[in-house]
Every structure is written in structure tokens, then in C-alpha cells.
């Protein structure tokens, strides 16, 4: 039996059901991403890919 995945979202995201955000989890040390409004679509990413994404997002904040 597999364990449930513990998803986390940014503290910048709203708490309501209508708020869509990107959620992050790890399974066996490997990062996973998903969009909260499409929870069944899970994107596995590498550690390097996740770091590059976060770097890009931080560098291009509004």
C-alpha cells in the first residue's frame, strides 16, 4: 500500500478553494509539482530543474 503524498503550497497562496497555486511534494527524495486546480496532473522534476525554476521565478517577480 502506498503512502499518501503530502503536498505543500506557498504561504503567498490564498487559503480558499478558488485559489489556484503550484504545490510541491517529495516522494523518495524526488520533487513533484502540481497545480492545485488540476491535482491529478503531477509533474516529476529533477532537483536541478526545480532549482532553476525557483531561480527564474525569484528573478522575475513583479
N, CA, C and O atoms as CSV, one atom per row, in Angstrom:
chain,resi,resn,atom,element,x,y,z
A,1,UNK,N,N,0.838,-1.175,0.000
A,1,UNK,CA,C,0.000,0.000,0.000
A,1,UNK,C,C,0.886,1.242,0.000
A,1,UNK,O,O,1.825,1.334,0.791
A,2,UNK,N,N,0.595,2.192,-0.877
A,2,UNK,CA,C,1.420,3.392,-0.959
A,2,UNK,C,C,0.950,4.445,0.039
A,2,UNK,O,O,-0.223,4.498,0.409
A,3,UNK,N,N,1.884,5.269,0.461
A,3,UNK,CA,C,1.577,6.340,1.401
A,3,UNK,C,C,0.990,7.527,0.647
A,3,UNK,O,O,1.333,7.755,-0.513
A,4,UNK,N,N,0.110,8.284,1.296
A,4,UNK,CA,C,-0.399,9.494,0.638
A,4,UNK,C,C,0.711,10.533,0.489
A,4,UNK,O,O,1.609,10.619,1.327
A,5,UNK,N,N,0.640,11.301,-0.561
A,5,UNK,CA,C,1.634,12.348,-0.810
A,5,UNK,C,C,1.241,13.591,-0.027
A,5,UNK,O,O,0.089,14.021,-0.077
A,6,UNK,N,N,2.189,14.167,0.692
A,6,UNK,CA,C,1.952,15.391,1.469
A,6,UNK,C,C,2.330,16.593,0.613
A,6,UNK,O,O,3.513,16.879,0.427
A,7,UNK,N,N,1.331,17.294,0.093
A,7,UNK,CA,C,1.550,18.451,-0.772
A,7,UNK,C,C,1.637,19.714,0.062
A,7,UNK,O,O,0.918,19.871,1.049
A,8,UNK,N,N,2.526,20.616,-0.344
A,8,UNK,CA,C,2.686,21.908,0.322
A,8,UNK,C,C,2.511,23.011,-0.707
A,8,UNK,O,O,2.875,22.857,-1.873
A,9,UNK,N,N,1.945,24.133,-0.254
A,9,UNK,CA,C,1.846,25.286,-1.142
A,9,UNK,C,C,2.438,26.497,-0.450
A,9,UNK,O,O,2.584,26.525,0.772
A,10,UNK,N,N,2.771,27.476,-1.233
A,10,UNK,CA,C,3.407,28.683,-0.735
A,10,UNK,C,C,2.509,29.417,0.243
A,10,UNK,O,O,1.284,29.398,0.116
A,11,UNK,N,N,3.126,30.059,1.215
A,11,UNK,CA,C,2.368,30.892,2.149
A,11,UNK,C,C,1.817,32.128,1.444
A,11,UNK,O,O,0.958,32.815,1.996
A,12,UNK,N,N,2.293,32.424,0.239
A,12,UNK,CA,C,1.774,33.541,-0.554
A,12,UNK,C,C,0.438,33.189,-1.206
A,12,UNK,O,O,-0.280,34.079,-1.662
A,13,UNK,N,N,0.100,31.898,-1.254
A,13,UNK,CA,C,-1.159,31.472,-1.856
A,13,UNK,C,C,-2.302,31.724,-0.886
A,13,UNK,O,O,-2.123,31.664,0.331
A,14,UNK,N,N,-3.468,32.005,-1.429
A,14,UNK,CA,C,-4.644,32.176,-0.590
A,14,UNK,C,C,-5.106,30.840,-0.041
A,14,UNK,O,O,-4.696,29.789,-0.534
A,15,UNK,N,N,-5.936,30.869,0.952
A,15,UNK,CA,C,-6.393,29.640,1.579
A,15,UNK,C,C,-7.708,29.120,1.049
A,15,UNK,O,O,-8.128,28.030,1.437
A,16,UNK,N,N,-8.382,29.860,0.171
A,16,UNK,CA,C,-9.695,29.458,-0.309
A,16,UNK,C,C,-9.635,28.389,-1.377
A,16,UNK,O,O,-8.595,28.156,-1.992
A,17,UNK,N,N,-10.785,27.736,-1.590
A,17,UNK,CA,C,-10.854,26.686,-2.605
A,17,UNK,C,C,-10.687,27.234,-4.016
A,17,UNK,O,O,-10.239,26.509,-4.904
A,18,UNK,N,N,-11.039,28.502,-4.244
A,18,UNK,CA,C,-10.938,29.083,-5.569
A,18,UNK,C,C,-9.547,29.548,-5.932
A,18,UNK,O,O,-9.309,29.959,-7.068
A,19,UNK,N,N,-8.622,29.493,-4.986
A,19,UNK,CA,C,-7.262,29.959,-5.234
A,19,UNK,C,C,-6.435,28.843,-5.852
A,19,UNK,O,O,-6.243,27.794,-5.239
A,20,UNK,N,N,-5.947,29.069,-7.063
A,20,UNK,CA,C,-5.094,28.064,-7.688
A,20,UNK,C,C,-3.640,28.428,-7.435
A,20,UNK,O,O,-3.267,29.601,-7.439
A,21,UNK,N,N,-2.841,27.420,-7.218
A,21,UNK,CA,C,-1.427,27.642,-6.948
A,21,UNK,C,C,-0.654,26.386,-7.322
A,21,UNK,O,O,-1.236,25.335,-7.591
A,22,UNK,N,N,0.639,26.513,-7.334
A,22,UNK,CA,C,1.515,25.372,-7.563
A,22,UNK,C,C,1.824,24.747,-6.213
A,22,UNK,O,O,2.134,25.447,-5.249
A,23,UNK,N,N,1.739,23.433,-6.152
A,23,UNK,CA,C,2.028,22.701,-4.924
A,23,UNK,C,C,3.261,21.832,-5.143
A,23,UNK,O,O,3.532,21.383,-6.257
A,24,UNK,N,N,3.995,21.606,-4.071
A,24,UNK,CA,C,5.252,20.865,-4.112
A,24,UNK,C,C,5.203,19.713,-3.120
A,24,UNK,O,O,4.681,19.853,-2.014
A,25,UNK,N,N,5.744,18.587,-3.523
A,25,UNK,CA,C,5.860,17.424,-2.644
A,25,UNK,C,C,7.155,16.698,-2.989
A,25,UNK,O,O,7.817,17.014,-3.978
A,26,UNK,N,N,7.499,15.729,-2.163
A,26,UNK,CA,C,8.655,14.876,-2.449
A,26,UNK,C,C,8.273,13.433,-2.148
A,26,UNK,O,O,7.654,13.141,-1.125
A,27,UNK,N,N,8.647,12.546,-3.044
A,27,UNK,CA,C,8.445,11.115,-2.850
A,27,UNK,C,C,9.792,10.446,-3.054
A,27,UNK,O,O,10.409,10.578,-4.110
A,28,UNK,N,N,10.237,9.735,-2.047
A,28,UNK,CA,C,11.554,9.087,-2.078
A,28,UNK,C,C,12.653,10.087,-2.407
A,28,UNK,O,O,13.611,9.756,-3.105
A,29,UNK,N,N,12.515,11.311,-1.905
A,29,UNK,CA,C,13.521,12.344,-2.103
A,29,UNK,C,C,13.461,13.052,-3.439
A,29,UNK,O,O,14.269,13.943,-3.700
A,30,UNK,N,N,12.516,12.676,-4.297
A,30,UNK,CA,C,12.392,13.291,-5.616
A,30,UNK,C,C,11.242,14.291,-5.614
A,30,UNK,O,O,10.144,13.965,-5.161
A,31,UNK,N,N,11.479,15.517,-6.120
A,31,UNK,CA,C,10.431,16.537,-6.094
A,31,UNK,C,C,9.333,16.300,-7.136
A,31,UNK,O,O,9.573,15.785,-8.228
A,32,UNK,N,N,8.120,16.700,-6.747
A,32,UNK,CA,C,6.952,16.644,-7.618
A,32,UNK,C,C,6.257,17.996,-7.567
A,32,UNK,O,O,6.245,18.654,-6.527
A,33,UNK,N,N,5.681,18.410,-8.684
A,33,UNK,CA,C,4.900,19.644,-8.754
A,33,UNK,C,C,3.515,19.308,-9.280
A,33,UNK,O,O,3.334,18.354,-10.037
A,34,UNK,N,N,2.545,20.104,-8.868
A,34,UNK,CA,C,1.209,20.019,-9.452
A,34,UNK,C,C,0.523,21.364,-9.288
A,34,UNK,O,O,0.921,22.177,-8.454
A,35,UNK,N,N,-0.497,21.590,-10.080
A,35,UNK,CA,C,-1.301,22.792,-9.965
A,35,UNK,C,C,-2.538,22.418,-9.149
A,35,UNK,O,O,-3.163,21.389,-9.407
A,36,UNK,N,N,-2.889,23.236,-8.178
A,36,UNK,CA,C,-3.965,22.869,-7.265
A,36,UNK,C,C,-5.311,22.687,-7.960
A,36,UNK,O,O,-6.147,21.923,-7.478
A,37,UNK,N,N,-5.539,23.370,-9.078
A,37,UNK,CA,C,-6.816,23.195,-9.762
A,37,UNK,C,C,-6.830,21.979,-10.694
A,37,UNK,O,O,-7.866,21.671,-11.282
A,38,UNK,N,N,-5.689,21.281,-10.836
A,38,UNK,CA,C,-5.607,20.014,-11.569
A,38,UNK,C,C,-4.770,19.029,-10.751
A,38,UNK,O,O,-3.666,18.676,-11.166
A,39,UNK,N,N,-5.272,18.579,-9.600
A,39,UNK,CA,C,-4.453,17.790,-8.676
A,39,UNK,C,C,-4.025,16.417,-9.186
A,39,UNK,O,O,-3.097,15.823,-8.636
A,40,UNK,N,N,-4.678,15.902,-10.220
A,40,UNK,CA,C,-4.288,14.591,-10.746
A,40,UNK,C,C,-3.168,14.675,-11.774
A,40,UNK,O,O,-2.625,13.646,-12.176
A,41,UNK,N,N,-2.818,15.868,-12.202
A,41,UNK,CA,C,-1.733,16.061,-13.173
A,41,UNK,C,C,-0.466,16.396,-12.389
A,41,UNK,O,O,-0.273,17.537,-11.969
A,42,UNK,N,N,0.387,15.408,-12.197
A,42,UNK,CA,C,1.596,15.544,-11.379
A,42,UNK,C,C,2.818,15.564,-12.285
A,42,UNK,O,O,2.961,14.731,-13.180
A,43,UNK,N,N,3.697,16.530,-12.039
A,43,UNK,CA,C,4.892,16.712,-12.854
A,43,UNK,C,C,6.133,16.359,-12.035
A,43,UNK,O,O,6.483,17.092,-11.111
A,44,UNK,N,N,6.804,15.249,-12.357
A,44,UNK,CA,C,8.071,14.961,-11.683
A,44,UNK,C,C,9.153,15.886,-12.233
A,44,UNK,O,O,9.226,16.104,-13.442
A,45,UNK,N,N,9.975,16.419,-11.371
A,45,UNK,CA,C,11.065,17.308,-11.782
A,45,UNK,C,C,12.355,16.861,-11.113
A,45,UNK,O,O,12.336,16.182,-10.086
A,46,UNK,N,N,13.468,17.247,-11.707
A,46,UNK,CA,C,14.759,16.973,-11.082
A,46,UNK,C,C,15.050,18.069,-10.063
A,46,UNK,O,O,14.435,19.135,-10.097
A,47,UNK,N,N,15.976,17.810,-9.171
A,47,UNK,CA,C,16.390,18.836,-8.205
A,47,UNK,C,C,16.943,20.052,-8.943
A,47,UNK,O,O,16.660,21.192,-8.573
A,48,UNK,N,N,17.729,19.805,-9.983
A,48,UNK,CA,C,18.303,20.894,-10.772
A,48,UNK,C,C,17.201,21.694,-11.473
A,48,UNK,O,O,17.241,22.925,-11.492
A,49,UNK,N,N,16.227,21.002,-12.042
A,49,UNK,CA,C,15.122,21.673,-12.717
A,49,UNK,C,C,14.293,22.516,-11.761
A,49,UNK,O,O,13.881,23.622,-12.111
A,50,UNK,N,N,14.044,22.012,-10.566
A,50,UNK,CA,C,13.293,22.768,-9.565
A,50,UNK,C,C,14.075,24.000,-9.129
A,50,UNK,O,O,13.504,25.082,-8.993
A,51,UNK,N,N,15.370,23.843,-8.911
A,51,UNK,CA,C,16.207,24.986,-8.521
A,51,UNK,C,C,16.212,26.047,-9.616
A,51,UNK,O,O,16.150,27.240,-9.321
A,52,UNK,N,N,16.285,25.624,-10.881
A,52,UNK,CA,C,16.272,26.574,-11.996
A,52,UNK,C,C,14.929,27.296,-12.078
A,52,UNK,O,O,14.892,28.499,-12.333
A,53,UNK,N,N,13.836,26.581,-11.867
A,53,UNK,CA,C,12.509,27.196,-11.881
A,53,UNK,C,C,12.386,28.238,-10.776
A,53,UNK,O,O,11.922,29.351,-11.025
A,54,UNK,N,N,12.793,27.891,-9.567
A,54,UNK,CA,C,12.712,28.832,-8.447
A,54,UNK,C,C,13.596,30.053,-8.679
A,54,UNK,O,O,13.201,31.177,-8.368
A,55,UNK,N,N,14.784,29.835,-9.223
A,55,UNK,CA,C,15.678,30.954,-9.532
A,55,UNK,C,C,15.022,31.901,-10.540
A,55,UNK,O,O,15.063,33.120,-10.372
A,56,UNK,N,N,14.425,31.339,-11.576
A,56,UNK,CA,C,13.756,32.145,-12.601
A,56,UNK,C,C,12.587,32.930,-12.002
A,56,UNK,O,O,12.420,34.115,-12.287
A,57,UNK,N,N,11.786,32.271,-11.179
A,57,UNK,CA,C,10.633,32.948,-10.578
A,57,UNK,C,C,11.062,34.081,-9.651
A,57,UNK,O,O,10.459,35.154,-9.651
A,58,UNK,N,N,12.093,33.838,-8.872
A,58,UNK,CA,C,12.572,34.886,-7.955
A,58,UNK,C,C,13.152,36.072,-8.722
A,58,UNK,O,O,12.973,37.221,-8.318
A,59,UNK,N,N,13.838,35.799,-9.813
A,59,UNK,CA,C,14.472,36.863,-10.594
A,59,UNK,C,C,13.455,37.690,-11.377
A,59,UNK,O,O,13.749,38.816,-11.779
A,60,UNK,N,N,12.269,37.140,-11.593
A,60,UNK,CA,C,11.266,37.822,-12.416
A,60,UNK,C,C,9.998,38.154,-11.644
A,60,UNK,O,O,8.902,38.155,-12.205
A,61,UNK,N,N,10.151,38.433,-10.362
A,61,UNK,CA,C,8.985,38.830,-9.556
A,61,UNK,C,C,8.454,40.166,-10.044
A,61,UNK,O,O,9.219,41.028,-10.475
A,62,UNK,N,N,7.123,40.337,-9.973
A,62,UNK,CA,C,6.559,41.645,-10.372
A,62,UNK,C,C,6.942,42.756,-9.407
A,62,UNK,O,O,6.549,43.906,-9.602
